[in-house]
Amino acid sequence: MQILITGGTGLIGRQLCRTLLADGHELTVLSRKPGSVAAKCGASVHAMAELGEWLPDRTFAAVINLAGEPIVDRRWSARRKQALWDSRVALTEQLVRRIAAARTKPGVLLSGSAVGYYGDGGDTALDETAAAGTDFPARLCQAWEAAACGAEAHGVRVCRLRTGLVLSRRGGLLGRMLPPFRLCLGARLGDGKQWMSWVHIDDYVAMLLGLLHDTRAGGPYNLVAPQPVSNAEFTATLAAAVHRPAPFVVPAFFLERIMGERAALLLEGQRVLPERITATGFRFSHPNLADALSNLVR
Ligand SMILES: NC(=O)c1ccc[n+]([C@@H]2O[C@H](COP(=O)([O-])OP(=O)(O)OC[C@H]3O[C@@H](n4cnc5c(N)ncnc54)[C@H](OP(=O)(O)O)[C@@H]3O)[C@@H](O)[C@H]2O)c1
């Protein structure tokens, strides 16, 4: 299958590319640094520097849309929010315009979103029918999903990937948390009651492959493990996995002071359940956090 991937050079994209190449697919990755694509994604992967290179007579059987500026790294100034928006919503709108122009349409578009779609969910268990939130990440996810749904008007099957916290030994959340935890500096955040909906990257990629090939799949999917945990439990489980104590608490007011509005990403959460992917018969390799972490940190 010829597959176009945006964000293919990222944490998820690189593992996805490895798996798709091993399955014999031919990949093109859109990247702002096309010269880095072969090294990051695989020697046989084609690089595309801008979507304008996708001419109408070029056919992709599938498009996987994962591009987006990192959301947690920098303070959310108005300019930063615009960059977060443009790299997801504007890019997805552009992608849908290329799909509309293509003479032969892709069969499927798998397009990014996040569990932040639901806003601060408190203790409520959230399946895909739960209402969207109203804060900035929630509005961003809604607009990102709405842009992707534009492809449906062209007969394309669209799956919206409401992604949880992806756990990988190669970076992301775990890449940030492991160094302090290994130095006995692990800490609960605020009161530790906020929910964390996590997923092992191997399960995440396996879910994407399932959605790619299952022609009945469409609509929103919560891509999370079936056992979300509180921040306090996540902290204790990670500390146990690295055999270190995590005695500290980072007070909420401190995070709010240094991170501003972004602190909500750490102090609020969502208790998200993978109802629709489970209904497809998907079997998780790592449904339990302790098992997932021991696999990743060993
Ligand atoms: N990892 C998680 O825990 C998690 C959780 C929820 C949602 N997500 C979403 O899932 C997607 C993939 O996650 P990830 O962890 O693999 O992300 P990542 O490692 O940060 O990679 C994102 C990719 O997006 C591209 N990108 C960044 N800024 C861009 C811009 N301004 N314009 C165009 N492309 C840009 C980059 O590609 P180039 O540098 O090659 O252009 C980069 O490789 C992201 O959209 C993220 O928001 C991830």
The ligand as a MOL file (V3000), in Angstrom:
LIG
                    3D

  0  0  0     0  0            999 V3000
M  V30 BEGIN CTAB
M  V30 COUNTS 48 52 0 0 0
M  V30 BEGIN ATOM
M  V30 1 N 2.8980 11.3460 22.2070 0
M  V30 2 C 1.7910 11.5170 22.9450 0
M  V30 3 O 1.7420 11.1460 24.1370 0
M  V30 4 C 0.5760 12.1660 22.3230 0
M  V30 5 C -0.5920 12.2790 23.0960 0
M  V30 6 C -1.7250 12.8720 22.5260 0
M  V30 7 C -1.6760 13.3420 21.2060 0
M  V30 8 N -0.5180 13.2240 20.5020 0 CHG=1
M  V30 9 C -0.5020 13.7770 19.1380 0
M  V30 10 O -0.0770 12.7860 18.2220 0
M  V30 11 C 0.7460 13.3860 17.2130 0
M  V30 12 C 2.0610 12.6050 17.1460 0
M  V30 13 O 2.6430 12.6110 18.4510 0
M  V30 14 P 4.2120 12.4480 18.6550 0
M  V30 15 O 4.4440 12.2620 20.1100 0
M  V30 16 O 4.7770 11.4630 17.6840 0 CHG=-1
M  V30 17 O 4.6870 13.9240 18.2660 0
M  V30 18 P 6.1760 14.4980 18.0040 0
M  V30 19 O 7.2040 13.4870 18.3740 0
M  V30 20 O 6.2240 15.8430 18.6470 0
M  V30 21 O 6.1980 14.6400 16.4100 0
M  V30 22 C 5.2950 15.4800 15.7650 0
M  V30 23 C 5.7290 15.6730 14.3330 0
M  V30 24 O 4.9500 16.7510 13.8060 0
M  V30 25 C 5.7250 17.4950 12.9120 0
M  V30 26 N 5.5400 18.9320 13.2000 0
M  V30 27 C 5.8400 19.5910 14.3330 0
M  V30 28 N 5.5750 20.8980 14.2080 0
M  V30 29 C 5.0850 21.0630 12.9490 0
M  V30 30 C 4.6640 22.1800 12.2020 0
M  V30 31 N 4.7020 23.4100 12.7250 0
M  V30 32 N 4.2240 21.9740 10.9420 0
M  V30 33 C 4.2330 20.7350 10.3940 0
M  V30 34 N 4.6370 19.6400 11.0500 0
M  V30 35 C 5.0660 19.8050 12.3070 0
M  V30 36 C 7.1830 17.1470 13.1250 0
M  V30 37 O 7.6930 16.6880 11.8710 0
M  V30 38 P 8.9030 17.4350 11.0840 0
M  V30 39 O 9.7870 18.0570 12.1360 0
M  V30 40 O 9.5590 16.3090 10.3480 0
M  V30 41 O 8.2390 18.4270 10.1860 0
M  V30 42 C 7.1840 16.0420 14.1610 0
M  V30 43 O 7.9160 14.9190 13.7700 0
M  V30 44 C 0.9590 14.8440 17.6050 0
M  V30 45 O 0.1390 15.6510 16.8020 0
M  V30 46 C 0.5210 14.9070 19.0570 0
M  V30 47 O -0.0900 16.1310 19.3980 0
M  V30 48 C 0.5980 12.6440 21.0190 0
M  V30 END ATOM
M  V30 BEGIN BOND
M  V30 1 1 1 2
M  V30 2 2 2 3
M  V30 3 1 2 4
M  V30 4 1 4 5
M  V30 5 2 4 48
M  V30 6 2 5 6
M  V30 7 1 6 7
M  V30 8 2 7 8
M  V30 9 1 8 9
M  V30 10 1 8 48
M  V30 11 1 9 10
M  V30 12 1 9 46
M  V30 13 1 10 11
M  V30 14 1 11 12
M  V30 15 1 11 44
M  V30 16 1 12 13
M  V30 17 1 13 14
M  V30 18 2 14 15
M  V30 19 1 14 16
M  V30 20 1 14 17
M  V30 21 1 17 18
M  V30 22 2 18 19
M  V30 23 1 18 20
M  V30 24 1 18 21
M  V30 25 1 21 22
M  V30 26 1 22 23
M  V30 27 1 23 24
M  V30 28 1 23 42
M  V30 29 1 24 25
M  V30 30 1 25 26
M  V30 31 1 25 36
M  V30 32 1 26 27
M  V30 33 1 26 35
M  V30 34 2 27 28
M  V30 35 1 28 29
M  V30 36 1 29 30
M  V30 37 2 29 35
M  V30 38 1 30 31
M  V30 39 2 30 32
M  V30 40 1 32 33
M  V30 41 2 33 34
M  V30 42 1 34 35
M  V30 43 1 36 37
M  V30 44 1 36 42
M  V30 45 1 37 38
M  V30 46 2 38 39
M  V30 47 1 38 40
M  V30 48 1 38 41
M  V30 49 1 42 43
M  V30 50 1 44 45
M  V30 51 1 44 46
M  V30 52 1 46 47
M  V30 END BOND
M  V30 END CTAB
M  END
